[in-house]
């Protein structure tokens, strides 16, 4: 099954998403900010990244750009709060393949991953 890198500074959200994905058969790697996400992406080469936009140290947009510079084929889904439309547009222009609005629906997360994984 596919490997998903889950990136969010909120530990409870990472744990919640990770448990959901593991229950669906995915392998999960976690990172607590964009800087850690870039390092883990380069080391682990996950199939998909599920990444929050607003984080300390390095935000999701900067991490997205770094990951896409390293791997132009990277499949990244951004997690966004309501009201971040301009940031979502920037993320899409920077190579994000999809986005999921928080608080998220489990089916929406899974369908976004399935769409990217084929």
C-alpha positions as CSV (number, residue, x, y, z in Angstrom):
1,X,0.0,0.0,0.0
2,X,1.0,3.6,-0.5
3,X,3.0,5.7,2.0
4,X,1.6,9.0,3.1
5,X,3.6,11.8,4.8
6,X,1.3,13.6,7.2
7,X,2.5,17.1,8.0
8,X,0.8,19.3,10.7
9,X,2.0,21.2,13.7
10,X,-1.0,20.0,15.7
11,X,-0.1,16.6,17.1
12,X,-3.7,15.5,17.8
13,X,-4.5,16.1,14.1
14,X,-1.5,14.2,12.9
15,X,-2.4,11.3,15.2
16,X,-6.1,11.4,14.0
17,X,-5.2,11.4,10.3
18,X,-2.5,8.8,10.8
19,X,-4.9,6.4,12.6
20,X,-7.5,6.8,9.9
21,X,-4.9,6.1,7.2
22,X,-3.4,3.1,8.9
23,X,-6.9,1.7,9.3
24,X,-7.3,2.0,5.5
25,X,-4.0,0.2,4.9
26,X,-1.7,3.1,4.2
27,X,1.8,3.4,5.7
28,X,2.3,6.7,7.5
29,X,5.2,9.0,8.2
30,X,4.7,12.1,10.3
31,X,6.3,15.6,10.4
32,X,5.5,18.4,12.7
33,X,6.5,21.3,10.4
34,X,7.5,22.2,6.9
35,X,11.2,21.9,7.5
36,X,10.8,18.4,8.9
37,X,8.5,17.5,6.0
38,X,11.2,18.4,3.4
39,X,13.8,16.3,5.2
40,X,11.5,13.4,5.6
41,X,10.3,13.6,2.0
42,X,13.9,13.5,0.7
43,X,14.8,10.6,3.0
44,X,11.6,8.5,2.6
45,X,10.2,9.4,-0.8
46,X,6.5,8.9,0.2
47,X,3.8,8.4,-2.5
48,X,1.7,11.3,-1.3
49,X,2.1,14.3,1.1
50,X,-0.9,15.6,3.2
51,X,0.3,19.0,4.5
52,X,-1.1,21.8,6.6
53,X,-0.5,25.3,5.3
54,X,0.0,27.3,8.5
55,X,2.9,25.9,10.6
56,X,5.8,27.3,12.6
57,X,9.5,27.1,11.3
58,X,8.5,26.5,7.7
59,X,4.9,26.9,6.4
60,X,3.3,24.5,4.1
61,X,3.7,26.7,1.0
62,X,7.4,27.0,1.4
63,X,7.7,23.3,2.1
64,X,5.6,22.5,-1.0
65,X,7.9,24.6,-3.1
66,X,11.0,22.9,-1.7
67,X,9.5,19.4,-2.1
68,X,8.5,20.2,-5.7
69,X,12.0,21.6,-6.5
70,X,13.5,18.3,-5.2
71,X,10.8,16.2,-7.0
72,X,8.7,17.9,-9.6
73,X,6.4,14.8,-9.7
74,X,5.6,15.0,-5.9
75,X,2.0,14.5,-5.1
76,X,1.0,17.0,-2.4
77,X,-2.5,17.6,-0.9
78,X,-2.8,20.8,1.2
79,X,-4.9,20.9,4.4
80,X,-6.4,24.4,4.8
81,X,-8.7,26.2,7.2
82,X,-11.7,28.0,5.8
83,X,-11.0,31.5,4.6
84,X,-7.5,30.8,3.1
85,X,-8.6,30.9,-0.5
86,X,-5.7,33.1,-1.7
87,X,-3.3,30.8,0.0
88,X,-4.9,27.8,-1.7
89,X,-4.6,29.5,-5.1
90,X,-0.9,30.1,-4.4
91,X,-0.5,26.4,-3.3
92,X,-2.1,25.2,-6.6
93,X,0.1,27.5,-8.6
94,X,3.1,26.0,-6.7
95,X,2.1,22.5,-7.6
96,X,-0.3,21.2,-5.0
97,X,-2.5,18.6,-6.6
98,X,-5.5,19.0,-4.3
99,X,-6.6,20.6,-1.1
100,X,-8.9,19.5,1.8
101,X,-10.6,22.1,4.0
102,X,-10.4,21.6,7.8
103,X,-12.3,20.5,9.8
104,X,-12.0,17.7,7.2
105,X,-14.3,14.8,6.3
106,X,-12.6,11.4,6.3
107,X,-14.2,10.5,3.0
108,X,-12.8,13.7,1.4
109,X,-9.3,12.9,2.6
110,X,-9.4,9.4,1.3
111,X,-10.9,10.4,-2.0
112,X,-8.1,13.0,-2.5
113,X,-5.5,10.3,-1.8
114,X,-7.2,7.7,-4.1
115,X,-7.5,10.2,-6.9
116,X,-3.7,11.0,-6.8
117,X,-2.7,7.3,-6.4
118,X,-4.9,6.1,-9.3
